[in-house]
């Protein structure tokens, strides 16, 4: 009885072209749907059991991942953003791709096409090769993509332990600069503080003028001993007249002040993926806003062009006509960015963020445009677009961003980013007339920030 059941596959009537054709079709389809089954039924059973076991493990792994995304999203995302896990996954994918090729071509051998109908030989062979090569190529592509992602993660994020939110929020300092990779003489062009609700992803973006004067430091900051009354405010370590090393004692001068004159104040900064200048800027923003800054993200504006081109361009609603190039007198203008909804490539978008002239509010309008551009880039970073252009995006991303966010928190932040898409960020601009950057009232600034945070919190009253 057993011999009769397996005869059509393992011991077929080779003299029947009709039976051999049907057998060949079944083997190819079964080998594709459940790799290893063709060998188990008609070939090397040991190879078949190995292939079937590997296939079952793969299916169970996929189902477990899906269940994790549905019921333990943060833990699952954290697991799959770990560099070691990604390395293991990459190796397993390559191994499975090789196994698929072995099983696929062995299945083609088992079909014994010479015994099938002549008209079916080529179609069955082509189908077998297609169903073997395409999935193996997909697995190889996935392994290559994981390799690139792993390289980006290990190069960009630190291995520090995760950090809990403060008063239910994560506070991230966002610095935009045109400086090169060495950041020599860097003075941030744009400074923002992003405060994100740790439960809902609701966020408030606080725009801080780079020329904000007299910024105070918390008492536990290493800079407090030098500038107890605020950056450059008398009396301080320089004497009764105050002052600082960089001339103008404004917020974006803090990087150079600390980096070149007082790096010893932050001896652990570089080991933690930061720098003395950035840590001093964190402390100043903490003192000015009343929100403790936990992380920083440094965005190199020079790399905007490559990331935008990698994403296929962006769309921005331009409010006013802006020059490409030129000076304050209108000389050497290369072109214009016209008002209205504009699709921009990287070059045009970079000038949209950089243009210093043509706006009634000058530098404050430029600050707003840079944040608008950052939001447009994030909008383009939807999963389908990133996957389609992953290699270009990853290559551009390594030039674009520096941060001290630890790798262990990526899963949590990816989950928050997904939640944040359901909410529009609230913008708080610390600019005139509410705030005078030259003579700021920090009690007013802290109240504006507190009101913004309250409006962008999980327990905020519904409108």
C-alpha positions in Angstrom: 0.0 0.0 0.0 2.8 2.4 0.9 4.6 1.7 -2.3 1.5 2.4 -4.3 1.0 5.8 -2.6 4.5 7.0 -3.3 5.0 5.3 -6.7 3.9 8.4 -8.8 6.6 10.5 -7.3 9.4 8.3 -6.0 8.9 5.3 -8.4 7.0 6.7 -11.4 6.1 4.9 -14.6 8.9 6.5 -16.7 7.3 5.1 -19.9 4.2 7.4 -19.4 4.9 11.0 -20.6 1.6 12.1 -19.3 2.4 10.9 -15.7 6.0 12.2 -15.9 4.7 15.6 -17.0 2.2 15.8 -14.1 4.9 14.6 -11.7 7.3 17.3 -12.9 4.8 20.0 -12.4 3.9 18.8 -8.9 7.5 18.6 -7.8 8.3 22.1 -9.0 5.3 23.6 -7.3 5.8 21.7 -4.0 9.5 22.5 -4.0 8.6 26.2 -4.2 5.8 26.2 -1.7 7.6 24.1 0.8 11.4 23.8 0.0 12.6 20.3 0.9 9.3 18.6 0.3 10.4 17.5 -3.3 13.5 15.8 -1.9 11.5 14.2 0.9 9.0 12.7 -1.6 11.2 11.9 -4.6 14.9 12.4 -3.8 17.4 12.5 -1.0 15.3 12.3 2.2 18.1 13.5 4.4 18.5 16.7 2.3 14.7 17.0 2.2 14.4 16.8 6.0 17.2 19.4 6.4 15.5 21.8 3.8 12.0 21.3 5.3 13.3 21.9 8.9 15.0 25.1 7.7 11.8 26.2 5.9 9.7 25.5 9.0 12.1 27.5 11.2 11.9 30.4 8.7 8.1 30.3 8.7 8.0 30.2 12.5 10.5 33.1 12.7 8.4 35.2 10.4 5.2 34.4 12.4 7.0 35.2 15.6 8.2 38.5 14.2 4.6 39.4 13.1 3.3 38.5 16.5 6.0 40.6 18.1 5.2 43.7 16.0 1.5 43.3 16.9 1.9 42.6 20.6 5.4 43.6 21.7 6.3 46.3 19.2 9.1 48.1 21.1 10.8 44.9 22.2 10.7 43.5 18.7 12.0 46.7 17.0 14.8 46.9 19.6 15.7 43.3 18.9 16.0 43.9 15.2 17.9 47.1 15.5 20.7 45.4 17.4 23.9 45.1 15.3 24.7 41.6 16.5 21.2 40.4 15.7 21.4 41.9 12.3 24.7 40.2 11.7 23.2 36.8 12.6 20.2 37.5 10.5 22.4 38.4 7.5 24.4 35.1 7.8 21.2 33.1 8.1 19.7 34.8 5.0 22.8 34.0 2.9 22.8 30.4 4.1 19.1 30.0 3.3 19.6 31.6 -0.2 22.3 29.0 -0.9 20.1 26.2 0.5 17.2 27.4 -1.7 19.5 27.2 -4.8 20.6 23.7 -3.9 17.1 22.5 -3.3 15.7 24.3 -6.4 18.2 22.9 -8.9 18.0 19.4 -7.2 14.2 19.6 -7.7 14.7 20.3 -11.4 17.0 17.2 -11.6 14.3 15.1 -9.9 11.7 16.1 -12.5 13.5 14.0 -15.1 12.2 16.3 -17.9 13.4 14.0 -20.7 10.5 11.7 -19.8 7.9 14.5 -19.9 5.9 15.6 -22.9 8.2 17.5 -25.3 6.0 20.6 -25.3 6.2 20.8 -21.5 9.9 20.5 -21.0 11.0 24.1 -21.6 8.0 25.7 -19.7 8.7 23.4 -16.6 12.4 24.1 -16.8 11.9 27.8 -17.0 9.4 27.8 -14.2 11.7 25.8 -12.0 14.7 28.1 -12.6 12.5 31.2 -12.1 11.1 29.9 -8.8 14.6 29.0 -7.7 16.6 32.1 -8.7 14.1 34.9 -7.8 13.6 33.9 -4.1 17.3 33.2 -3.7 18.1 36.6 -5.2 15.5 38.2 -2.9 17.2 36.7 0.1 20.6 37.8 -1.1 19.3 41.4 -1.6 17.8 41.3 1.9 21.2 40.2 3.3 23.0 42.9 1.4 20.5 45.5 2.7 20.8 44.3 6.3 24.6 44.6 5.9 24.4 48.2 4.8 21.9 48.9 7.6 24.1 47.2 10.2 27.1 49.3 9.0 25.1 52.5 9.3 23.8 51.6 12.8 27.2 50.6 14.2 28.8 53.8 12.7 26.1 56.2 13.8 24.8 55.1 17.2 26.6 54.4 20.4 26.5 51.3 22.5 25.4 53.2 25.6 22.5 51.9 27.8 19.0 53.1 27.2 17.7 56.2 29.0 14.2 56.8 30.6 12.1 59.8 29.6 12.1 62.8 31.9 8.7 63.8 33.1 7.2 61.5 30.4 9.2 63.1 27.5 12.4 62.7 25.5 14.2 65.9 24.8 16.5 66.0 21.7 18.7 68.9 20.7 18.7 69.3 16.9 21.6 71.2 15.5 22.0 72.2 11.8 25.4 73.2 10.5 27.2 73.8 7.2 30.5 72.8 8.7 32.4 69.9 7.3 33.1 66.5 8.9 35.8 67.9 11.2 33.5 70.7 12.4 36.4 73.0 12.8 35.1 76.3 13.9 31.5 75.1 13.8 28.8 77.5 14.7 25.3 75.9 14.4 23.1 77.6 11.8 19.9 76.4 13.3 19.1 75.2 16.9 15.9 73.4 17.8 14.8 71.4 20.8 12.4 68.6 20.0 10.4 67.3 23.0 8.5 64.1 22.4 5.8 62.5 24.5 7.1 59.1 25.4 3.6 57.5 25.2 2.0 59.1 22.2 4.8 60.5 20.1 3.2 64.0 20.2 6.0 66.5 19.8 6.8 70.2 20.3 9.6 71.8 18.3 11.2 74.7 20.0 13.0 77.0 17.6 15.9 78.8 19.4 17.7 81.8 17.9 21.3 81.0 17.3 22.1 84.6 18.5 20.4 84.1 21.9 22.5 86.0 24.4 23.1 85.5 28.1 22.1 81.9 28.1 22.2 80.5 31.7 23.7 77.1 32.7 22.2 74.7 35.3 24.1 74.7 38.6 25.4 71.2 38.0 26.9 72.1 34.6 30.7 72.4 34.3 30.2 75.8 32.6 28.4 77.2 35.6 31.6 77.9 37.4 32.9 80.0 34.5 29.6 81.7 33.7 27.4 81.6 36.9 25.2 84.5 35.7 24.8 83.3 32.1 27.2 83.0 29.1 29.4 86.1 29.1 27.4 87.9 31.8 29.4 89.8 34.4 30.8 89.0 36.8 32.3 85.7 35.6 35.7 84.0 35.4 36.8 86.9 33.0 36.3 89.5 35.7 33.8 92.2 36.6 33.2 93.1 33.0 32.2 89.6 31.9 32.9 88.4 28.4 34.0 85.1 26.8 36.8 83.8 24.6 34.9 83.9 21.3 34.0 87.6 21.3 30.2 87.5 20.9 28.8 85.5 23.8 25.8 84.0 22.0 24.4 80.5 21.9 26.0 79.4 18.7 29.4 80.5 19.9 29.4 78.0 22.8 30.7 75.2 20.6 33.9 77.0 19.8 34.2 78.5 23.3 34.2 75.0 24.9 35.8 72.9 22.2 38.9 75.0 21.9 39.3 76.6 25.3 37.7 74.4 27.9 37.5 70.8 26.5 38.7 69.4 29.8 35.3 70.4 31.4 33.7 67.5 29.6 36.3 64.7 29.6 33.8 61.9 28.8 32.1 63.6 25.9 34.0 61.9 23.0 33.7 58.5 24.6 29.9 59.0 24.7 29.6 59.9 21.1 29.5 63.7 21.6 32.0 66.5 22.1 32.7 69.2 24.7 31.2 71.9 22.5 27.9 70.0 22.0 27.7 69.1 25.7 28.0 72.8 26.6 25.3 73.7 24.1 23.1 71.0 25.6 23.6 72.5 29.1 22.8 76.0 27.8 19.6 74.9 26.1 18.6 73.1 29.3 19.1 76.2 31.3 17.3 78.5 28.8 14.2 76.3 28.3 13.8 74.5 31.5 13.8 71.1 29.7 16.7 68.8 30.3 18.4 67.9 27.0 19.1 64.1 26.8 20.5 63.6 23.3 21.6 65.6 20.3 21.3 65.1 16.6 23.7 67.1 14.4 22.5 67.6 10.8 25.1 68.5 8.2 23.3 70.9 5.8 26.0 70.1 3.2 24.5 66.5 3.0 20.9 67.7 2.5 21.5 67.6 -1.2 22.5 64.0 -1.4 19.8 62.7 1.0 17.0 64.6 -0.8 18.2 63.3 -4.2 18.4 59.8 -2.7 14.8 60.1 -1.6 13.7 61.3 -5.1 13.2 64.9 -4.2 10.7 66.7 -1.9 7.7 69.0 -2.2 7.4 72.2 -0.2 4.8 75.0 -0.2 7.1 78.1 -0.8 5.7 81.2 0.9 7.9 83.9 -0.7 10.3 84.3 -3.7 13.8 83.4 -2.7 17.1 83.8 -4.5 19.5 80.9 -5.3 22.9 82.4 -4.6 23.6 86.1 -4.5 24.3 88.6 -1.7 22.5 91.2 0.3 22.7 93.6 -2.7 21.1 91.1 -5.1 24.3 90.5 -7.1 25.2 87.1 -8.7 21.8 85.5 -8.2 21.7 82.2 -10.1 18.0 81.8 -10.1 14.8 82.0 -8.1 12.6 79.7 -6.0 9.1 80.9 -6.8 6.1 80.9 -4.4 3.7 78.0 -4.5 3.9 74.2 -4.3 7.3 73.3 -5.6 9.0 70.0 -6.2 12.7 70.4 -5.3 15.8 68.4 -6.0 18.6 68.4 -3.5 20.4 71.5 -4.9 17.2 73.7 -4.9 16.1 72.5 -1.5 19.5 73.2 0.0 19.3 76.8 -1.2 15.7 77.0 0.2 17.2 76.3 3.6 20.4 78.4 3.2 19.1 81.6 1.5 19.9 84.5 3.8 18.3 87.3 1.8 14.9 88.0 0.3 12.9 87.5 3.6 11.5 90.4 5.6 12.4 88.6 8.9 15.9 87.6 7.7 17.5 84.9 9.8 14.3 84.0 11.6 12.6 83.1 8.3 15.7 81.0 7.5 15.4 79.1 10.8 11.7 78.3 10.0 12.6 77.2 6.4 15.3 74.8 7.7 12.8 73.2 10.1 10.3 73.0 7.3 12.9 71.2 5.1 13.7 68.8 7.9 10.0 67.9 8.2 9.7 67.5 4.4 12.6 65.0 4.5 11.0 63.0 7.3 7.7 62.9 5.3 9.6 61.4 2.4 11.1 58.7 4.6 8.1 56.4 4.5 8.9 52.7 4.5 8.2 52.0 0.8 10.3 54.9 -0.4 13.2 54.1 2.0 13.2 50.4 1.0 13.1 51.3 -2.7 16.1 53.6 -2.4 17.7 52.1 0.7 21.3 51.9 -0.4 21.4 55.5 -1.6 19.5 56.8 1.5 21.9 54.8 3.8 25.0 56.2 2.1 23.7 59.8 2.3 22.5 59.3 5.9 26.0 58.6 7.2 27.1 62.0 5.8 24.0 63.7 7.1 23.7 62.9 10.8 25.8 62.5 13.9 24.1 61.7 17.2 24.7 60.3 20.7 21.4 58.4 20.8 22.3 54.9 21.9 21.6 51.9 19.7 19.6 50.3 22.5 17.0 53.0 22.2 16.4 52.7 18.4 13.4 50.3 18.8 11.7 52.7 21.2 12.4 55.8 18.9 11.2 53.9 15.7 8.0 53.1 17.5 7.6 56.7 18.6 8.3 58.0 15.1 5.5 55.8 13.8 3.1 57.2 16.5 4.2 60.7 15.8 2.9 60.5 12.2 -0.6 60.6 13.7 0.0 64.1 15.1 1.2 67.4 13.7 4.1 68.8 15.7 3.5 72.0 17.7 6.0 74.8 16.9 7.2 77.2 19.5 9.4 80.0 18.0 11.5 81.9 20.5 11.7 85.0 18.3 10.6 88.6 18.3 8.2 90.0 19.4 7.7 87.4 22.1 11.5 87.1 22.7 14.3 89.6 22.2 17.4 87.5 21.5 19.8 90.3 22.6 18.0 90.9 25.9 16.1 87.7 26.6 13.7 87.3 29.6 14.3 83.6 30.4 11.2 83.4 32.7 9.1 84.3 29.6 11.0 81.7 27.5 10.5 79.0 30.0 6.8 79.8 30.2 6.4 79.7 26.4 8.2 76.3 26.4 6.1 75.0 29.3 2.9 76.0 27.5 4.0 74.3 24.3 4.9 71.1 26.1 1.5 71.1 28.0 -0.3 71.5 24.6 1.7 68.6 23.1 1.2 66.1 25.9 -0.8 62.9 26.3 -2.9 64.4 29.0 -3.6 67.7 27.2 -7.3 68.6 27.0 -8.9 67.8 23.6 -9.8 70.8 21.4 
